[in-house]
Amino acid sequence: MEWIKDKKSIAPEAHVAIKSWCADVEPEALKQAADLASHPSVDMHVALMPDCHVGYGMPIGGVIASGSAVIPNAVGVDIGCGMGAVKTSLMLDQIGDMRQIRAILDSVKKLVPVGEGNCHRQAQEWHGFAAYEDEIDGRVPGWFDKSHIEHDRKNLGTLGGGNHFIELQVSEEGRIWMMLHSGSRNLGYRIAAYYNKLALALNEKWHAKIPGKDLAFLPAEAGEGLDYIRDMNFALRYALENRSRMMAAVKSVMLEMFPGIAFIEEINIHHNYAAHENHFGRNVWVHRKGATSARKDQLGIIPGSMGAFSYIVRGLGNPESFTSCSHGAGRRMGRKEASRNLTLEECNLAMEGIVYDRWHKADGRGKKNGETWDFGEAPQAYKDIDTVMRSQTDLVEPVVKLRPLGVIKG
């Protein structure tokens, strides 16, 4: 842990401390952490992971506990966003040059729609939709309608945009791994937006003293809170299935190109969710927003940027972080800031030796030499992953260090 701020040093309204594994928390994120420390529903303390940076309402890389409430924006809008990784029997010397890596990525893109708004042409079958409709038993929530659900069916098994990715990676021993990052797509966003709006209306009705509109809460044991928990869990199942289907597509490509390849180990985890857990002898709702569970001996995934190392880790079960760790490297620049300040030459240099689809033109971002580029996902826009890892040696231990060979970005 890097530092602790007791409640007296945070704000007059604060009633819990802040414990941080991030040495230098940006001012806006620190203000958000102080708001959480002052929130009437937050218990014990606020924990900040080493990849902490400003988010919507709550810092990304933040973890809180509540005994009586759930806060939709403390879970986030991409409910169930998370990571998948598969260890294979394939070794690097069995793969040809970069042209074969390019062929693998191109074949994956034929099976997995990539980018915001891109989905399958046909609705995908999944028993989870019928199970959810049985669960609500005719009590249809406001975010749910048939036209949207049809789109959700087409979105199942798609990557999305932004920082979502599929990567081919190699360990230090030369073993090939496959990794991906995605979540619940538009389904999770609609659930989050609907329940935050509902929570805000209820908090105004109750005259609840919340630090800001972005941190409205719902009672965890009744009414709308139970509905949110039910629908959040539906989004978690959808996100898990989404990652599983994409990974199945990657496996099929690898099997076609490398007959006899075996898939030895698979990990599929969330980093945007709330769960009912026992901490410090109490049952509480732990909210992890851009943070991963790191229970004792639990395997996890901590990716770097698209040009940096990633890690498979084993949790140490540290109670001070609510048995959590970082979910990645974390941003050091916003998307627009990166596009304004970075150059095409330095971004290309950072990706040297890695197969990727080059940079997209983007209007209104950063102009360099008369051209506009989107460098929001460039390696320089992220914190140094090894610095992040050094800051959480009391939370996780590295098991495998992975270097990217090829990257598909959303």
MIDRENLUM-528100 format. One record per residue: x, y, z of N, C-alpha, C in turn. Coordinates in steps of 0.2 Angstrom, whole numbers, padded with zeros to 4 digits, always signed. Layout:
! residues N
XYZXYZXYZ
...
//
This chain:
! residues 410
+0004-0006+0000+0000+0000+0000+0004+0006+0000
+0002+0011-0004+0006+0017-0005+0005+0023+0001
-0002+0023+0003-0003+0028+0008-0010+0027+0010
-0012+0030+0016-0018+0030+0019-0020+0037+0021
-0026+0040+0020-0029+0046+0022-0034+0045+0027
-0033+0047+0033-0039+0046+0038-0045+0051+0036
-0050+0049+0039-0056+0053+0037-0056+0060+0039
-0052+0062+0044-0052+0069+0046-0048+0073+0041
-0043+0070+0037-0039+0073+0032-0042+0074+0026
-0048+0070+0025-0051+0070+0018-0056+0076+0017
-0061+0076+0021-0066+0081+0020-0070+0081+0027
-0074+0087+0028-0078+0087+0035-0083+0081+0035
-0086+0080+0029-0091+0075+0028-0089+0067+0028
-0082+0066+0027-0080+0060+0027-0081+0056+0033
-0083+0049+0032-0084+0045+0038-0080+0039+0038
-0076+0038+0032-0071+0032+0031-0065+0035+0028
-0060+0031+0029-0053+0032+0026-0052+0030+0019
-0047+0033+0016-0045+0031+0009-0038+0027+0010
-0038+0021+0007-0032+0017+0007-0030+0016-0001
-0024+0018-0002-0022+0019-0009-0016+0015-0011
-0016+0011-0016-0010+0007-0019-0007+0011-0025
-0010+0017-0026-0008+0022-0032-0005+0027-0028
+0002+0028-0030+0006+0034-0026+0003+0041-0028
+0002+0042-0034+0000+0049-0036-0007+0048-0040
-0012+0050-0036-0019+0049-0039-0020+0056-0041
-0023+0056-0048-0024+0063-0051-0030+0066-0047
-0029+0073-0047-0034+0077-0042-0041+0075-0043
-0044+0074-0049-0051+0073-0050-0053+0066-0048
-0048+0061-0048-0050+0055-0046-0049+0055-0038
-0045+0059-0035-0045+0059-0028-0051+0063-0025
-0053+0068-0029-0060+0071-0027-0065+0066-0027
-0066+0061-0032-0071+0056-0032-0070+0051-0026
-0064+0050-0025-0063+0045-0019-0065+0049-0012
-0064+0055-0012-0066+0059-0006-0074+0059-0006
-0077+0060-0011-0084+0059-0012-0087+0052-0009
-0084+0047-0011-0085+0040-0009-0084+0040-0001
-0079+0043+0001-0078+0042+0008-0083+0046+0012
-0087+0051+0009-0092+0055+0012-0099+0052+0011
-0099+0046+0007-0106+0044+0005-0109+0040+0011
-0115+0041+0012-0119+0038+0017-0119+0031+0017
-0118+0028+0011-0119+0020+0011-0112+0017+0011
-0107+0020+0011-0100+0017+0010-0098+0015+0017
-0095+0009+0018-0093+0007+0024-0085+0005+0024
-0082+0005+0030-0076+0002+0031-0070+0007+0028
-0069+0007+0022-0064+0012+0019-0065+0012+0011
-0062+0016+0008-0062+0017+0000-0055+0014-0002
-0054+0009-0006-0048+0006-0008-0047+0009-0016
-0041+0011-0017-0039+0013-0024-0033+0009-0026
-0034+0006-0032-0029+0001-0035-0024+0005-0038
-0018+0002-0040-0013+0006-0043-0014+0009-0050
-0019+0006-0053-0021+0009-0060-0026+0014-0060
-0027+0017-0054-0033+0022-0052-0033+0028-0057
-0038+0030-0060-0039+0036-0064-0046+0038-0064
-0047+0044-0066-0054+0047-0065-0059+0043-0069
-0065+0042-0067-0070+0038-0070-0077+0043-0070
-0082+0039-0070-0089+0043-0070-0092+0041-0063
-0092+0046-0059-0094+0046-0052-0089+0043-0047
-0086+0037-0049-0081+0034-0045-0075+0033-0049
-0069+0033-0046-0063+0032-0050-0063+0025-0053
-0060+0024-0059-0059+0017-0061-0053+0015-0058
-0053+0009-0055-0048+0006-0051-0050+0007-0044
-0056+0008-0042-0059+0009-0035-0063+0003-0033
-0062+0002-0026-0066-0003-0023-0069+0000-0017
-0076-0002-0016-0079+0001-0010-0084-0005-0007
-0086-0005-0001-0090-0009+0002-0096-0006+0005
-0102-0009+0005-0108-0006+0008-0112-0012+0011
-0115-0011+0017-0119-0016+0020-0126-0016+0018
-0128-0010+0015-0135-0009+0014-0138-0007+0008
-0133-0005+0003-0135-0002-0003-0130-0004-0009
-0133-0003-0015-0129-0004-0021-0129+0003-0025
-0124+0004-0028-0123+0011-0031-0121+0009-0039
-0126+0010-0043-0125+0008-0050-0119+0011-0053
-0117+0017-0052-0111+0020-0055-0104+0018-0052
-0105+0014-0046-0099+0011-0043-0098+0004-0046
-0102+0002-0050-0101-0004-0054-0099-0002-0061
-0102+0003-0064-0100+0006-0070-0105+0004-0076
-0104+0008-0081-0109+0007-0087-0108+0001-0091
-0102-0002-0091-0100-0008-0095-0100-0014-0090
-0106-0015-0087-0107-0021-0082-0104-0027-0085
-0099-0030-0080-0096-0037-0082-0091-0036-0087
-0088-0030-0089-0082-0029-0093-0077-0033-0089
-0073-0037-0093-0068-0041-0090-0063-0044-0095
-0060-0049-0093-0054-0052-0097-0055-0060-0097
-0052-0062-0103-0052-0069-0104-0045-0071-0107
-0042-0076-0105-0035-0079-0107-0035-0086-0107
-0032-0089-0112-0031-0096-0113-0024-0097-0115
-0021-0102-0111-0014-0105-0112-0015-0111-0117
-0010-0111-0122-0010-0116-0127-0004-0120-0126
-0004-0126-0130+0002-0130-0131+0007-0128-0136
+0005-0123-0140+0009-0120-0145+0015-0116-0143
+0020-0117-0146+0026-0113-0144+0028-0108-0150
+0031-0103-0148+0033-0097-0153+0036-0100-0159
+0041-0105-0158+0045-0107-0164+0041-0111-0169
+0034-0113-0167+0030-0116-0171+0026-0112-0176
+0026-0105-0174+0023-0100-0178+0028-0097-0183
+0026-0095-0189+0030-0093-0194+0032-0085-0192
+0032-0081-0197+0034-0074-0196+0028-0070-0195
+0029-0064-0195+0023-0059-0194+0017-0060-0199
+0019-0062-0205+0013-0063-0210+0008-0069-0207
+0011-0074-0204+0006-0079-0201+0002-0076-0195
+0005-0072-0191+0002-0068-0186-0004-0064-0189
-0002-0061-0194-0007-0056-0197-0013-0061-0200
-0011-0067-0203-0016-0071-0205-0021-0074-0200
-0018-0075-0194-0022-0077-0188-0027-0071-0186
-0025-0065-0186-0029-0060-0184-0034-0059-0189
-0033-0059-0195-0038-0058-0201-0043-0063-0201
-0041-0069-0199-0046-0075-0199-0051-0074-0193
-0048-0071-0187-0052-0070-0181-0057-0065-0183
-0055-0059-0186-0060-0054-0188-0065-0056-0192
-0064-0061-0196-0070-0064-0200-0075-0067-0196
-0074-0069-0190-0078-0073-0186-0081-0068-0180
-0077-0063-0178-0079-0059-0173-0080-0052-0175
-0086-0049-0175-0087-0042-0177-0083-0037-0172
-0079-0032-0175-0075-0028-0171-0077-0021-0172
-0077-0017-0167-0078-0010-0167-0085-0008-0165
-0086-0002-0162-0093+0000-0159-0098+0000-0165
-0104-0003-0164-0109-0003-0168-0109-0009-0173
-0104-0013-0173-0103-0019-0177-0105-0025-0174
-0110-0029-0177-0113-0035-0174-0114-0040-0179
-0116-0046-0176-0118-0052-0181-0124-0050-0185
-0125-0052-0191-0130-0051-0195-0137-0055-0192
-0135-0060-0190-0141-0064-0187-0141-0064-0179
-0147-0065-0176-0147-0065-0169-0144-0072-0167
-0140-0071-0161-0137-0077-0159-0141-0081-0153
-0142-0087-0153-0145-0091-0149-0142-0092-0142
-0145-0091-0136-0142-0091-0130-0148-0092-0125
-0147-0098-0121-0152-0100-0116-0153-0094-0111
-0148-0090-0110-0148-0085-0105-0154-0080-0105
-0156-0078-0112-0162-0074-0113-0168-0077-0110
-0170-0083-0112-0176-0086-0109-0176-0087-0102
-0170-0088-0099-0169-0089-0092-0171-0083-0088
-0168-0077-0091-0170-0071-0088-0177-0069-0088
-0180-0070-0094-0187-0069-0095-0192-0073-0090
-0189-0079-0089-0193-0083-0083-0192-0080-0076
-0186-0077-0075-0184-0074-0069-0188-0068-0067
-0190-0064-0073-0193-0058-0071-0201-0059-0071
-0203-0065-0074-0210-0067-0074-0215-0062-0076
-0214-0058-0081-0219-0053-0083-0218-0046-0080
-0213-0046-0075-0212-0039-0072-0206-0036-0076
-0208-0033-0082-0203-0031-0087-0200-0024-0085
-0193-0024-0083-0190-0017-0081-0190-0012-0087
-0189-0006-0086-0190-0001-0091-0184-0001-0096
-0178-0004-0094-0173-0004-0099-0174-0010-0105
-0179-0014-0103-0179-0021-0107-0185-0020-0112
-0183-0020-0119-0189-0021-0124-0186-0025-0129
-0191-0028-0133-0190-0033-0138-0185-0031-0144
-0185-0024-0146-0181-0022-0151-0173-0022-0148
-0173-0019-0142-0166-0019-0139-0163-0026-0138
-0167-0031-0136-0165-0038-0135-0163-0041-0141
-0166-0039-0147-0164-0042-0153-0157-0040-0155
-0156-0033-0153-0149-0031-0155-0144-0034-0150
-0146-0035-0144-0142-0039-0139-0140-0046-0141
-0145-0049-0145-0143-0056-0147-0138-0055-0153
-0139-0050-0157-0134-0049-0162-0127-0047-0160
-0127-0044-0154-0120-0042-0151-0117-0047-0147
-0120-0053-0146-0117-0058-0142-0111-0061-0146
-0105-0061-0143-0099-0064-0147-0096-0058-0151
-0097-0052-0149-0093-0046-0153-0089-0042-0148
-0084-0039-0151-0079-0036-0147-0081-0029-0144
-0084-0025-0148-0085-0018-0146-0079-0014-0148
-0080-0008-0145-0074-0003-0147-0070-0001-0141
-0067+0005-0142-0063+0008-0136-0057+0004-0135
-0057+0002-0128-0051-0001-0126-0051-0009-0126
-0057-0011-0129-0058-0019-0130-0053-0021-0135
-0050-0028-0134-0045-0030-0138-0045-0038-0138
-0042-0041-0143-0040-0048-0144-0033-0048-0145
-0029-0052-0142-0022-0052-0143-0019-0059-0143
-0014-0060-0147-0010-0066-0147-0004-0064-0143
-0002-0068-0138+0004-0066-0134+0009-0072-0133
+0015-0071-0131+0019-0076-0129+0022-0075-0122
+0023-0081-0119+0026-0080-0112+0034-0080-0113
+0037-0079-0107+0044-0079-0107+0047-0086-0109
+0044-0091-0108+0046-0098-0110+0045-0099-0117
+0041-0095-0120+0040-0096-0127+0033-0099-0129
+0029-0099-0124+0022-0102-0125+0017-0097-0127
+0013-0099-0132+0008-0095-0135+0001-0094-0130
-0001-0088-0129-0007-0087-0125-0012-0083-0130
-0018-0084-0128-0023-0079-0132-0027-0075-0126
-0028-0069-0127-0031-0065-0122-0036-0060-0125
-0041-0058-0122-0046-0053-0124-0049-0050-0119
-0052-0044-0120-0055-0039-0116-0062-0037-0119
-0067-0038-0115-0074-0035-0117-0079-0036-0112
-0085-0034-0113-0090-0034-0108-0097-0036-0110
-0102-0032-0108-0109-0034-0109-0112-0030-0114
-0108-0026-0118-0110-0022-0124-0115-0017-0122
-0120-0016-0126-0125-0011-0125-0130-0013-0120
-0131-0019-0119-0135-0022-0113-0134-0019-0107
-0127-0020-0105-0125-0018-0098-0126-0010-0097
-0125-0006-0103-0125+0001-0103-0132+0003-0101
-0137+0000-0104-0144+0001-0103-0146+0000-0096
-0144-0006-0093-0146-0007-0086-0143-0002-0082
-0137+0000-0083-0133+0005-0078-0137+0011-0079
-0138+0014-0085-0142+0020-0086-0149+0020-0083
-0152+0015-0084-0159+0015-0081-0159+0015-0073
-0155+0011-0070-0155+0011-0063-0152+0017-0060
-0147+0020-0063-0144+0026-0060-0150+0031-0060
-0153+0032-0065-0159+0037-0066-0164+0036-0061
-0166+0029-0060-0171+0027-0055-0168+0029-0048
-0162+0027-0046-0159+0029-0040-0159+0036-0038
-0157+0040-0043-0157+0047-0042-0164+0050-0040
-0169+0048-0044-0176+0050-0042-0178+0048-0035
-0176+0042-0033-0178+0039-0026-0174+0043-0021
-0167+0045-0022-0163+0048-0018-0166+0055-0017
-0168+0058-0022-0171+0065-0021-0178+0065-0017
-0182+0060-0018-0188+0059-0014-0186+0058-0007
-0181+0054-0005-0179+0053+0001-0175+0058+0005
-0173+0063+0001-0169+0069+0003-0162+0066+0005
-0160+0061+0002-0153+0058+0004-0147+0062+0003
-0143+0063+0007-0137+0067+0007-0131+0063+0003
-0132+0063-0003-0127+0060-0007-0122+0065-0010
-0115+0063-0011-0110+0068-0013-0111+0071-0020
-0115+0068-0024-0116+0070-0031-0121+0066-0035
-0124+0068-0040-0129+0064-0044-0127+0058-0047
-0120+0057-0048-0117+0052-0051-0116+0046-0046
-0118+0047-0039-0117+0042-0034-0124+0040-0031
-0129+0040-0034-0136+0038-0032-0136+0031-0030
-0139+0029-0025-0139+0022-0022-0146+0019-0022
-0146+0013-0022-0153+0009-0021-0152+0004-0015
-0157+0003-0011-0157-0002-0005-0156-0009-0008
-0151-0012-0005-0149-0019-0008-0153-0024-0006
-0158-0023-0001-0162-0029+0001-0169-0028+0000
-0171-0023-0005-0178-0022-0006-0179-0019-0013
-0185-0020-0016-0187-0016-0021-0183-0015-0027
-0181-0009-0029-0177-0007-0035-0170-0010-0034
-0168-0010-0028-0161-0013-0027-0160-0020-0029
-0165-0024-0027-0165-0031-0028-0166-0032-0036
-0170-0028-0039-0171-0028-0046-0164-0026-0050
-0160-0021-0047-0154-0020-0050-0149-0026-0050
-0149-0029-0044-0144-0034-0043-0146-0040-0047
-0152-0041-0048-0155-0047-0053-0152-0045-0060
-0153-0039-0062-0152-0037-0069-0144-0036-0070
-0141-0034-0065-0133-0034-0065-0131-0041-0066
-0133-0045-0062-0131-0052-0063-0132-0055-0070
-0138-0053-0073-0140-0055-0080-0134-0053-0085
-0132-0046-0084-0127-0043-0088-0121-0047-0087
-0119-0049-0081-0113-0052-0079-0113-0059-0083
-0118-0063-0083-0119-0069-0087-0118-0068-0094
-0121-0062-0097-0121-0061-0104-0113-0059-0106
-0110-0055-0101-0103-0053-0103-0098-0059-0103
-0100-0064-0098-0096-0070-0098-0097-0074-0104
-0103-0075-0106-0104-0078-0112-0101-0075-0118
-0102-0068-0118-0099-0065-0124-0091-0066-0125
-0088-0066-0119-0080-0067-0120-0079-0075-0122
-0083-0079-0119-0083-0086-0120-0083-0088-0128
-0088-0084-0131-0090-0085-0138-0084-0083-0142
-0081-0077-0141-0076-0074-0144-0070-0078-0144
-0068-0081-0138-0063-0085-0137-0064-0092-0141
-0070-0094-0141-0071-0100-0145-0069-0099-0152
-0071-0093-0155-0069-0091-0162-0062-0091-0163
-0058-0088-0158-0051-0088-0158-0048-0095-0158
-0051-0099-0154-0048-0106-0154-0049-0110-0160
-0055-0109-0163-0056-0112-0170-0052-0110-0175
-0049-0104-0175-0044-0101-0180-0038-0105-0179
-0036-0105-0172-0029-0108-0170-0029-0116-0172
-0035-0119-0171-0036-0126-0173-0035-0127-0180
-0038-0123-0184-0037-0124-0191-0030-0123-0194
-0027-0118-0191-0020-0116-0193-0015-0121-0190
-0016-0123-0184-0012-0128-0180-0015-0134-0178
-0017-0139-0182-0020-0145-0180-0016-0148-0174
-0020-0150-0169-0017-0154-0164-0016-0149-0158
-0016-0143-0159-0015-0138-0153-0020-0140-0147
-0017-0139-0141-0022-0140-0135-0022-0134-0132
-0028-0133-0128-0029-0127-0124-0029-0130-0117
-0024-0128-0114-0022-0131-0107-0026-0128-0101
-0027-0121-0101-0030-0118-0096-0033-0111-0098
-0039-0110-0095-0043-0104-0097-0045-0100-0091
-0045-0094-0091-0047-0089-0086-0052-0084-0089
-0058-0083-0086-0063-0078-0088-0066-0075-0082
-0064-0068-0081-0065-0064-0075-0069-0057-0077
-0072-0055-0072-0075-0048-0072-0071-0043-0069
-0072-0037-0071-0069-0031-0067-0073-0025-0066
-0080-0026-0068-0085-0021-0066-0091-0024-0063
-0091-0025-0057-0097-0028-0054-0097-0027-0046
-0103-0029-0044-0104-0029-0036-0106-0036-0034
-0103-0038-0028-0104-0045-0026-0105-0045-0018
-0109-0049-0016-0110-0050-0009-0105-0054-0006
-0101-0051-0002-0095-0055+0001-0094-0053+0009
-0090-0057+0012-0088-0056+0019-0082-0053+0020
-0081-0047+0023-0075-0044+0024-0075-0041+0031
-0070-0042+0035-0069-0039+0041-0075-0042+0046
-0077-0048+0045-0082-0051+0049-0089-0049+0047
-0090-0045+0042-0097-0043+0040-0098-0045+0033
-0105-0046+0031-0107-0047+0024-0109-0040+0021
-0105-0039+0016-0106-0032+0013-0106-0033+0005
-0109-0028+0002-0109-0028-0006-0102-0024-0008
-0098-0028-0010-0091-0025-0013-0092-0023-0020
-0091-0017-0022-0091-0014-0028-0084-0014-0031
-0083-0017-0037-0076-0016-0040-0078-0013-0047
-0075-0007-0048-0075-0004-0054-0068-0003-0057
-0067-0007-0062-0060-0007-0065-0056-0010-0060
-0058-0015-0056-0054-0019-0051-0056-0026-0052
-0051-0030-0050-0052-0038-0051-0051-0041-0044
-0055-0046-0043-0055-0050-0037-0048-0054-0037
-0045-0053-0031-0038-0057-0030-0038-0060-0023
-0043-0065-0023-0044-0069-0017-0037-0074-0016
-0036-0076-0011-0030-0081-0010-0030-0086-0015
-0025-0087-0019-0023-0092-0024-0028-0091-0030
-0032-0086-0031-0036-0085-0036-0032-0082-0042
-0033-0085-0048-0029-0083-0054-0033-0077-0057
-0029-0072-0059-0032-0066-0063-0028-0064-0069
-0030-0059-0072-0027-0056-0078-0026-0049-0077
-0020-0046-0078-0019-0039-0078-0015-0037-0084
-0019-0034-0089-0016-0033-0096-0012-0026-0095
-0007-0025-0099-0004-0019-0100-0008-0015-0106
-0004-0010-0109-0007-0007-0115-0006-0012-0121
-0008-0010-0127-0007-0014-0133+0000-0015-0135
+0004-0011-0132+0011-0012-0134+0016-0014-0128
+0012-0016-0123+0016-0018-0117+0015-0025-0114
+0018-0027-0109+0017-0034-0106+0011-0034-0103
+0008-0040-0102+0002-0042-0098+0004-0047-0093
+0000-0048-0088+0002-0053-0083-0004-0058-0081
-0002-0064-0080-0007-0069-0077-0004-0069-0069
-0009-0068-0065-0007-0067-0058-0011-0072-0053
-0008-0072-0047-0011-0076-0042-0013-0072-0036
-0019-0071-0034-0021-0067-0028-0018-0069-0022
-0017-0064-0017-0014-0065-0011-0019-0064-0005
-0025-0062-0007-0031-0062-0002-0030-0056+0003
-0027-0051+0001-0026-0045+0005-0032-0042+0008
-0034-0042+0014-0041-0040+0016-0041-0032+0015
-0036-0028+0016-0036-0021+0015-0038-0019+0009
-0038-0022+0003-0040-0021-0003-0047-0024-0005
-0050-0027+0000-0056-0031-0001-0054-0036-0005
-0048-0039-0005-0046-0045-0009-0047-0043-0016
-0044-0037-0018-0044-0035-0025-0037-0033-0028
-0037-0032-0034-0031-0029-0037-0033-0025-0043
-0028-0022-0047-0029-0018-0053-0032-0022-0058
-0035-0019-0063-0038-0023-0069-0034-0021-0075
-0028-0018-0074-0024-0016-0080-0019-0011-0078
-0016-0007-0083-0011-0002-0082-0014+0004-0080
-0020+0006-0082-0024+0012-0081-0021+0018-0085
-0026+0022-0086-0024+0028-0091-0020+0033-0087
-0015+0036-0091-0012+0042-0089-0013+0048-0093
-0017+0047-0099-0019+0052-0103-0026+0050-0105
-0031+0055-0106-0037+0054-0109-0036+0053-0116
-0042+0051-0120-0041+0050-0127-0039+0056-0131
-0043+0061-0129-0042+0068-0133-0035+0070-0132
-0033+0070-0125-0026+0072-0124-0021+0068-0127
-0021+0062-0128-0017+0058-0131-0016+0060-0139
-0022+0061-0141-0022+0062-0149-0020+0069-0150
-0020+0074-0145-0017+0080-0146-0010+0080-0146
-0007+0076-0141+0000+0077-0139+0005+0072-0142
+0002+0066-0144+0007+0061-0147+0007+0062-0155
+0013+0059-0157+0014+0060-0164+0013+0053-0167
+0012+0052-0174+0012+0046-0178+0018+0042-0177
+0024+0046-0177+0030+0042-0177+0032+0039-0171
+0030+0042-0165+0031+0039-0159+0027+0034-0157
+0020+0034-0159+0016+0029-0158+0017+0023-0162
+0020+0024-0169+0022+0018-0173+0028+0015-0169
+0033+0019-0167+0039+0016-0164+0037+0012-0158
+0032+0014-0154+0030+0010-0148+0027+0003-0149
+0024+0002-0156+0021-0004-0158+0026-0008-0162
+0032-0006-0163+0037-0010-0167+0037-0017-0165
+0037-0021-0170+0037-0029-0169+0031-0032-0167
+0025-0028-0167+0019-0031-0165+0014-0030-0171
+0010-0035-0173+0006-0034-0179-0001-0031-0176
-0003-0025-0179-0009-0022-0177-0011-0018-0184
-0017-0015-0183-0021-0012-0189-0020-0005-0190
-0014-0002-0187-0012+0005-0188-0018+0009-0185
-0017+0016-0185-0021+0020-0182-0027+0023-0186
-0032+0025-0183-0038+0027-0187-0038+0035-0187
-0040+0037-0193-0041+0044-0193-0047+0046-0189
-0047+0052-0185-0053+0054-0181-0054+0061-0181
-0059+0064-0183-0060+0071-0183-0060+0074-0176
-0058+0080-0176-0058+0084-0170-0054+0081-0164
-0049+0077-0165-0045+0075-0160-0038+0078-0160
-0033+0076-0162-0027+0079-0162-0024+0080-0169
-0022+0086-0171-0019+0087-0178-0012+0087-0178
-0009+0082-0182-0002+0082-0183+0000+0082-0190
+0004+0087-0193+0006+0088-0200-0001+0088-0204
-0006+0091-0202-0012+0092-0206-0016+0086-0206
-0015+0081-0202-0019+0075-0202-0022+0074-0195
-0027+0071-0194-0030+0070-0187-0030+0062-0186
-0028+0060-0180-0027+0053-0179-0030+0052-0172
-0032+0046-0171-0035+0044-0164-0029+0040-0161
-0026+0043-0156-0021+0039-0152-0023+0037-0145
-0030+0037-0144-0032+0036-0138-0030+0029-0135
-0028+0024-0139-0026+0018-0137-0019+0016-0137
-0015+0022-0139-0008+0021-0140-0005+0019-0133
+0001+0015-0133+0004+0013-0127+0006+0019-0122
+0008+0025-0125+0009+0031-0121+0004+0034-0117
-0003+0032-0119-0008+0035-0116-0010+0031-0109
-0006+0026-0108-0007+0021-0102-0001+0022-0097
-0002+0020-0091+0003+0020-0086+0008+0014-0088
+0014+0014-0085+0019+0009-0086+0016+0003-0082
+0015-0003-0085+0012-0009-0082+0017-0011-0076
+0023-0011-0077+0028-0014-0072+0028-0010-0066
+0027-0003-0067+0026+0001-0061+0020-0001-0057
+0015-0002-0061+0008-0004-0058+0009-0010-0054
+0013-0015-0057+0014-0021-0054+0018-0021-0047
+0023-0017-0047+0027-0016-0041+0023-0013-0036
+0018-0009-0037+0014-0006-0032+0009-0010-0029
+0008-0017-0031+0003-0021-0029+0006-0028-0027
+0013-0028-0025+0016-0034-0023+0013-0037-0017
+0009-0033-0013+0005-0036-0007-0002-0038-0009
-0004-0038-0015-0011-0040-0018-0010-0046-0022
-0005-0046-0026-0005-0052-0031+0003-0054-0032
+0004-0060-0034+0010-0062-0037+0010-0064-0044
+0015-0061-0048+0015-0063-0055+0016-0071-0056
+0012-0074-0061+0013-0081-0062+0016-0082-0069
+0014-0078-0074+0016-0078-0081+0017-0071-0084
+0022-0069-0087+0023-0063-0090+0022-0064-0098
+0018-0060-0101+0016-0061-0108+0018-0055-0112
+0021-0056-0118+0023-0051-0123+0018-0051-0129
+0015-0045-0131+0010-0046-0137+0014-0047-0143
+0011-0051-0147+0013-0053-0154+0009-0049-0159
+0002-0050-0158-0003-0047-0163-0009-0044-0159
-0012-0039-0161-0017-0035-0158-0023-0034-0162
-0029-0035-0160-0035-0033-0163-0038-0028-0158
-0039-0022-0160-0042-0017-0156-0049-0016-0158
-0054-0014-0153-0060-0012-0155-0061-0006-0158
//
